[in-house]
Amino acid sequence: MLFLVLCSTFVFLLFYPLAPTRSEGPPVVFELELPDFDIRPSHEREFTIPSANVSQLFVHIRKPTADIIDYDAIKTSVNGQATAAISEVVNGAGGKIVKINLRIRPGYEFVNGRNTVEVWARNRRGRQYYSSFVIKTRTENWNQDFTYHVEPAPGATNQVPPQVVLLEPERPVEFSSRLMKVRISGIATAGTGITRVSVDGKDVQLKPGSKIRQLTRVSVSERSVGFETIITINANATRIVVEAEDKSGSRTQVWIPVVATKAGVVPVREKYALIIGISRYRNNSRGVQNLRYADVDARTLYDFLQQPAAGGFARENMLLLSNEDATLDRIRGALTSFVARASENDLLLIFFAGHGDGDPNARQNLYLIAHDTSVDAMPQTALAMPDLRRYVEQNVRSKRLILLVDACHSAGLSTAGTRDLANNLTNRYLQDLLYQAQGRAIITSSDVNETSQEDSKWGNGHGVFTYYLLEGLRGNADTNEDHFVTVGELFRYVRRNVFSDTERQQNPQMLVGDNENLALSVAPLR
């Protein structure tokens, strides 16, 4: 009888196979809507839009989760800024909706490039929910020192506006006399074609893009035009405005700041450096992938800074933590005792090369990853961003602090069963938490949600960021040929070359503050 039952069961399964099982993920809690560009609510984590001309965002909290989340238990931010003052929460057919109006107050505007929207919510049982969205524009801020404004023509909302790349100048214009001549040159491109380029309201002659002197990072298409002119500015000038208009009537403006000439290079007394580079991770078989050259980057910078050309950092004023030495305890100890050795008038340089990422189990919590970090216990074994800020605020006395962070080499953190690593906002929070206009400068190796590349083609094995950092310090960043490499010169050199060498895939971010003319190294005579 048992044999007959088994046979019958086998025959039934043979002719009536089971329906395929479907693996369903957790229910969608958050969706983002961009009404300016007719983008319907979506739970995709990354969007691409034509331009930064965004007036409003809608964040949807979906049912049934929304039913047990109170209005005051929802928070949102845009580009790291809390949006409570410019948003309202309303009921919708599918749940709750946070309506964010970016035009109510200044300072919330989208930028060309990458923008972030974050949302947090807590239900009545205490469970936390979080998501982040990255919104990229097809237009880019080719130079972070300049301000870009887009005015789309009526009906051209979903078209890419003109793109303007300035070749000269590359930095704010420093005014040094009653009257001053400034050369303006660049390339403008638009899908419909460029009809006009003006500088301070005066039209300039257009040339085929191939006829204008260009930098390697600029790609010239058949629809590109070049322009070049010399203007005269006076002591009342605060900016130079370059405007390009396409055939549809859309316009893009680039504002070039005009500033008073700064004093010469700023000297410092003693120099201290904390250098951390981690390629080998204790838990590389359990979620933390090893890197190839982060430790090499750190060692090379450590050795170079001791040379006379780099200002001759004294070895006793330097601390190198590499691989097995870069445990969480050692890093915390260095951020407590070592950094405190630099006095107010000394220079303190902190360099980190390694992984930076969010906790896979709580993506809103961001960390720098130590040698002994466990992905399953990030709060206990990695350096949290708020803790990093606390160490800097409490222990750094130096008025001149330079932070160089080559983090996020790859999306290298995972836990078993984790399918979606979500967006990596580490670099955004590093800048927001650590930057101060007075006395601090910070440069991160990449933008939001970008990986920092490393390869043997850069100096026989380096991260591209550190490779150009070293090349710049060796004198290649001395653009004004005064034989000093300043913070401003170095940062712009690194940004330009990394951007070019990675084919625009990696965009270092920098905030210089009042350290523009702080000398970091001595360039050789040419």
C-alpha positions in Angstrom: 0.0 0.0 0.0 2.8 2.5 0.9 4.4 1.7 -2.5 1.2 2.5 -4.3 0.9 5.8 -2.5 4.4 6.8 -3.3 4.0 5.9 -7.0 0.7 7.8 -7.2 2.4 10.8 -5.6 5.3 10.6 -8.1 2.9 10.4 -11.1 0.8 13.4 -9.8 4.0 15.5 -9.4 5.2 14.4 -12.8 2.1 15.6 -14.7 1.1 18.4 -12.4 4.4 20.2 -11.4 4.3 22.6 -8.6 4.0 26.2 -9.4 7.4 27.9 -9.2 8.0 29.5 -5.9 8.5 33.3 -6.0 11.0 34.9 -3.7 9.4 38.2 -2.6 11.4 40.8 -0.9 10.1 43.0 2.0 7.3 45.3 1.1 8.1 48.7 -0.3 7.9 51.4 2.4 9.2 54.6 0.6 8.9 55.9 -2.9 10.1 59.2 -4.5 8.1 61.3 -7.0 9.6 64.1 -9.1 6.6 66.0 -10.6 8.7 68.6 -12.4 9.9 65.8 -14.7 6.7 63.7 -14.7 8.5 60.9 -12.8 5.8 58.9 -11.0 6.3 57.4 -7.5 9.1 54.8 -7.6 11.2 52.9 -5.1 14.3 52.9 -7.4 17.3 54.2 -5.4 18.8 56.3 -8.2 17.2 58.7 -10.7 18.6 60.7 -13.6 16.9 64.0 -14.5 17.7 66.6 -17.3 18.8 69.4 -14.9 18.8 70.7 -11.4 15.7 72.8 -12.0 13.6 71.1 -9.4 10.9 72.9 -7.4 9.3 70.1 -5.4 9.7 66.5 -4.3 7.1 64.0 -3.0 8.2 61.3 -0.6 5.6 58.5 -0.3 5.2 56.3 2.7 3.2 53.3 1.5 0.4 51.4 3.2 0.2 49.3 5.3 3.3 50.5 6.9 2.1 54.2 6.8 -1.0 53.3 8.8 1.0 52.9 12.0 3.4 55.8 11.5 2.4 59.2 12.9 3.0 62.4 11.1 5.6 63.7 13.5 7.5 60.4 13.3 8.7 61.2 9.7 11.8 63.1 8.9 13.3 64.0 5.5 16.5 65.8 4.3 17.8 67.1 1.0 21.5 67.1 0.4 22.1 66.6 4.1 19.8 69.5 5.2 16.7 68.8 7.3 13.5 69.8 5.4 11.0 70.2 8.1 10.8 73.9 7.4 9.9 73.5 3.8 7.7 70.4 3.9 4.3 69.1 4.9 2.9 65.6 5.5 -0.5 64.8 4.0 -2.7 61.7 3.5 -2.8 60.1 0.1 -4.6 57.2 -1.5 -1.6 54.9 -1.0 -0.4 56.1 2.4 1.2 59.3 3.6 3.1 61.9 1.4 5.8 64.3 2.4 5.6 67.3 0.1 8.9 69.1 0.0 8.9 72.6 -1.7 12.5 73.6 -2.5 11.5 77.1 -3.5 10.1 78.2 -0.1 13.5 79.1 1.3 17.0 79.6 -0.3 19.7 77.0 0.3 17.7 73.9 -0.6 18.2 74.1 -4.4 19.4 71.0 -6.2 22.9 71.2 -7.6 24.2 70.0 -11.0 25.6 66.5 -10.4 24.4 64.3 -7.6 21.8 65.1 -5.0 20.5 63.1 -2.1 17.1 62.7 -0.5 16.8 60.8 2.8 13.7 59.7 4.7 13.4 58.3 8.3 10.3 57.0 9.9 9.4 55.3 13.2 6.2 53.3 13.7 4.2 53.2 16.9 5.9 50.0 18.0 9.3 51.7 17.8 10.5 50.1 14.6 12.8 52.3 12.5 12.6 52.7 8.7 15.1 54.5 6.4 15.8 55.0 2.8 18.0 57.2 0.6 17.7 58.3 -3.0 20.3 59.7 -5.3 19.2 62.1 -8.1 21.8 62.7 -10.8 21.5 65.5 -13.3 22.6 65.3 -16.9 24.2 68.7 -16.4 27.3 68.9 -14.3 29.1 71.5 -12.1 32.3 71.3 -14.0 34.0 73.6 -11.5 33.0 73.6 -7.8 34.4 77.1 -7.4 31.7 78.5 -9.7 27.9 78.8 -9.4 25.7 77.4 -12.1 22.1 78.5 -12.9 19.7 77.0 -15.4 16.6 78.7 -16.8 14.7 76.2 -19.0 12.6 77.6 -21.8 8.8 77.2 -21.5 7.9 73.7 -22.4 11.5 72.5 -22.3 11.5 71.1 -18.8 12.5 67.6 -19.8 15.3 68.8 -22.2 18.9 69.0 -21.2 19.9 72.7 -21.0 23.1 74.0 -22.4 26.3 72.8 -20.7 29.2 75.3 -20.2 32.7 74.2 -19.5 35.1 77.1 -18.7 38.7 76.5 -19.6 39.8 80.0 -18.4 39.7 80.9 -15.6 39.8 77.8 -13.5 39.3 79.5 -10.2 37.8 82.7 -8.7 39.4 85.8 -10.2 41.6 87.6 -7.7 41.4 91.4 -8.2 44.7 93.2 -7.7 44.3 96.6 -9.3 41.8 99.4 -10.3 41.3 97.8 -13.7 42.1 94.3 -14.7 41.9 92.3 -17.9 40.6 88.7 -17.6 40.6 86.1 -20.4 37.4 84.0 -20.6 37.4 80.9 -22.7 35.4 77.7 -22.8 33.1 75.3 -24.6 29.3 75.3 -24.7 27.2 72.3 -25.8 23.4 71.8 -26.3 21.4 69.1 -28.0 19.5 71.6 -30.0 22.6 73.7 -30.8 24.0 76.8 -29.2 22.7 80.1 -30.6 24.5 82.6 -28.3 27.2 83.0 -25.6 27.6 86.2 -23.7 30.0 87.4 -21.0 28.6 90.0 -18.7 25.8 90.6 -21.1 28.0 91.1 -24.3 27.8 88.4 -27.0 31.0 86.8 -28.0 32.1 85.2 -31.3 31.4 81.5 -31.5 33.9 79.0 -33.0 33.7 75.3 -33.8 34.5 73.4 -30.6 37.5 71.7 -32.2 39.1 75.2 -32.8 39.2 76.2 -29.1 42.0 75.2 -26.8 40.7 72.5 -24.5 41.5 70.4 -21.5 41.6 66.6 -21.7 38.5 66.2 -19.6 36.3 68.1 -22.1 34.5 66.0 -24.7 33.6 68.0 -27.8 30.7 67.0 -30.0 29.4 68.3 -33.3 27.0 70.5 -31.4 29.7 72.1 -29.3 31.0 75.7 -29.9 34.0 77.4 -28.5 34.3 80.9 -27.2 37.1 83.2 -26.1 37.2 86.8 -25.1 39.1 89.3 -22.9 37.1 91.6 -20.6 38.1 94.4 -18.3 36.8 94.5 -14.8 37.0 97.2 -12.2 37.1 97.3 -8.4 33.3 97.1 -8.0 33.1 93.8 -9.8 31.9 90.9 -7.6 31.4 88.3 -10.3 31.6 87.6 -14.0 28.6 86.0 -15.7 28.9 83.7 -18.7 25.7 82.7 -20.3 24.9 80.2 -23.1 21.5 79.9 -24.8 20.3 77.1 -27.1 17.8 77.1 -29.9 14.8 76.3 -27.6 15.6 79.4 -25.5 16.9 77.5 -22.5 19.9 79.3 -20.8 22.7 78.3 -18.5 24.7 80.8 -16.5 28.1 80.3 -14.9 29.0 82.9 -12.2 32.7 83.4 -11.7 33.5 85.0 -8.3 35.7 88.1 -8.2 37.6 88.4 -4.9 40.3 90.6 -3.4 43.8 89.3 -3.8 44.8 87.2 -0.9 48.1 87.5 1.0 51.0 85.3 0.0 51.5 81.7 1.2 50.6 81.0 4.8 53.4 79.5 6.8 52.9 77.1 9.7 55.2 76.2 12.7 55.2 72.5 13.3 53.6 69.9 11.1 51.9 66.7 12.3 50.4 63.9 10.2 48.1 61.0 11.1 48.1 58.6 8.2 45.8 55.5 8.0 45.7 53.0 5.2 43.9 49.6 5.3 44.1 47.0 2.5 43.9 43.9 4.6 40.9 43.3 6.7 40.6 40.7 9.4 37.1 39.7 8.4 37.7 39.7 4.6 36.1 36.2 4.4 33.0 37.5 6.2 31.9 40.6 4.4 34.8 43.1 4.3 36.6 42.8 1.0 40.4 43.5 0.9 41.7 46.4 -1.1 44.9 46.4 -3.2 46.7 49.6 -2.7 45.2 51.6 0.3 48.2 50.6 2.5 50.6 51.5 -0.3 49.0 54.9 -0.6 49.4 55.5 3.1 53.0 54.3 3.2 54.0 56.4 0.1 52.5 59.5 1.5 54.1 58.9 4.9 57.5 58.6 3.3 57.0 61.6 0.9 55.9 64.0 3.6 59.3 63.5 5.4 61.2 64.9 2.4 62.3 68.5 2.3 60.1 69.2 -0.7 57.1 68.3 1.4 58.1 70.6 4.2 60.0 68.0 6.0 57.5 66.5 8.5 59.6 65.2 11.4 59.2 61.5 11.8 58.4 61.9 15.5 55.5 64.1 14.5 53.9 61.4 12.3 51.9 58.3 13.0 51.3 55.6 10.4 48.5 53.0 11.1 48.5 50.4 8.4 46.5 47.1 8.0 46.8 45.1 11.3 47.9 48.2 13.2 44.7 50.1 12.1 42.3 48.5 14.6 39.4 50.5 15.9 41.1 50.9 19.3 44.4 52.2 17.7 42.5 54.6 15.5 40.5 55.9 18.4 43.7 56.2 20.4 45.3 58.2 17.7 42.3 60.5 17.4 42.5 61.1 21.1 46.1 61.5 22.1 48.2 61.9 18.9 46.1 64.7 17.2 46.2 66.6 20.5 49.9 67.1 20.2 49.5 69.7 17.5 49.1 73.2 19.0 47.0 76.1 17.7 49.7 77.4 15.3 50.7 73.9 14.0 49.5 72.1 10.9 47.7 68.8 11.3 47.1 66.5 8.3 44.8 63.5 8.6 44.8 61.0 5.8 42.5 57.9 5.5 42.5 55.3 2.8 40.2 52.4 3.1 36.5 51.4 3.2 33.7 53.8 4.2 30.2 52.6 4.1 26.8 52.3 5.9 25.8 49.5 8.2 24.1 46.9 6.0 21.6 46.4 8.8 20.9 50.1 9.3 21.9 52.0 6.2 21.4 55.4 7.9 24.4 54.8 10.1 27.7 55.5 8.3 31.2 54.4 9.4 34.9 54.3 8.5 35.9 50.7 8.5 38.8 49.5 10.7 41.0 46.5 10.2 39.0 44.5 12.8 35.5 45.7 11.8 32.8 43.0 11.8 30.0 43.7 9.3 27.5 42.0 11.7 28.5 44.3 14.6 29.3 47.7 12.9 28.3 49.9 15.9 30.8 48.1 18.2 33.6 47.6 15.7 33.7 50.5 13.2 34.2 54.3 13.6 30.9 56.0 13.4 30.7 59.4 11.7 29.4 61.2 14.8 32.2 59.7 16.9 34.8 60.9 14.3 33.4 64.4 14.6 33.4 64.2 18.4 37.1 63.2 18.4 38.0 66.0 16.1 36.0 68.6 18.0 37.3 67.6 21.4 40.9 66.8 20.7 42.2 68.8 17.7 43.6 72.2 18.9 45.3 73.1 15.6 43.7 76.0 13.6 45.0 74.4 10.4 43.5 71.0 9.8 43.7 69.3 6.4 41.6 66.1 5.9 42.2 63.9 3.0 39.8 60.9 2.7 40.2 58.2 0.1 37.3 56.1 1.3 34.7 54.0 -0.5 37.2 52.2 -2.7 34.4 49.8 -3.6 31.0 48.6 -2.5 32.9 46.0 -0.5 30.6 45.4 2.5 27.9 42.8 2.7 26.2 40.4 5.0 24.7 37.0 4.2 21.3 37.6 2.6 21.8 41.3 1.9 20.8 42.0 -1.7 20.7 45.7 -1.8 23.6 47.7 -0.4 21.6 50.9 -1.1 23.3 54.3 -1.5 26.6 55.2 0.0 26.5 58.7 1.4 29.7 58.5 3.4 31.5 61.4 1.6 28.5 63.7 1.9 28.5 63.2 5.7 32.2 63.5 6.1 32.0 67.0 4.6 28.9 68.0 6.5 30.3 66.8 9.9 33.9 67.8 9.7 34.1 71.0 7.6 34.4 74.4 9.0 35.3 77.5 7.0 37.7 78.6 9.6 40.9 76.6 9.6 39.7 73.4 8.0 40.0 72.0 4.5 38.6 68.6 3.4 38.8 66.7 0.2 37.1 63.4 -0.4 38.1 61.1 -3.2 34.6 60.8 -4.8 31.1 62.1 -4.8 27.9 60.5 -3.3 27.4 56.9 -4.3 30.7 56.7 -6.4 33.4 54.2 -6.0 37.0 55.3 -5.6 39.2 53.5 -8.1 42.6 51.9 -7.6 44.7 50.2 -10.2 48.3 49.3 -11.1 48.2 51.9 -14.0 48.5 54.7 -11.4 52.1 54.8 -10.2 52.5 51.0 -10.4 49.7 50.6 -7.9 47.8 53.4 -6.2 44.3 54.7 -5.7 43.8 57.4 -8.5 43.0 60.0 -5.8 46.2 59.4 -3.8 48.3 59.1 -7.0 47.4 62.6 -8.1 47.6 63.9 -4.6 51.3 62.8 -4.5 51.9 64.1 -8.1 50.4 67.5 -7.1 52.5 67.7 -3.9 55.7 66.9 -6.0 55.1 70.2 -7.8 52.7 69.5 -10.6 50.0 71.4 -8.9 52.0 74.7 -8.8 49.9 76.5 -11.3 51.2 80.0 -10.6 54.8 78.8 -10.6 55.7 80.5 -7.3 57.4 77.3 -6.2 54.8 76.6 -3.5 52.0 74.1 -3.7 49.1 75.5 -1.7 45.9 73.8 -0.5 43.8 75.4 -3.2 46.2 74.5 -6.0 46.6 70.9 -4.8 42.8 70.3 -4.5 42.0 71.7 -7.9 44.8 69.7 -9.5 43.6 66.5 -7.9 40.0 67.1 -8.8 40.7 67.9 -12.4 43.0 64.9 -13.1 40.9 62.3 -11.2 37.8 63.5 -13.0 39.7 63.2 -16.4 41.5 59.9 -15.7 38.3 58.1 -14.6 36.3 59.4 -17.6 34.1 61.4 -15.3 33.2 58.4 -13.1 34.9 59.7 -10.0 34.5 63.3 -8.8 36.6 64.4 -5.8 34.8 66.9 -3.6 36.6 69.7 -1.8 35.9 72.5 0.7 38.9 74.8 1.2 37.6 77.5 3.5 40.3 80.0 4.4 43.1 77.6 3.6 43.4 78.6 0.0 47.0 79.8 0.3 48.2 77.5 3.0 51.5 76.1 1.7 51.8 72.3 1.8 55.0 71.6 -0.3 57.8 73.3 -2.2 57.8 72.9 -6.0 61.1 72.4 -7.8 62.5 75.1 -10.0 61.5 74.7 -13.6 
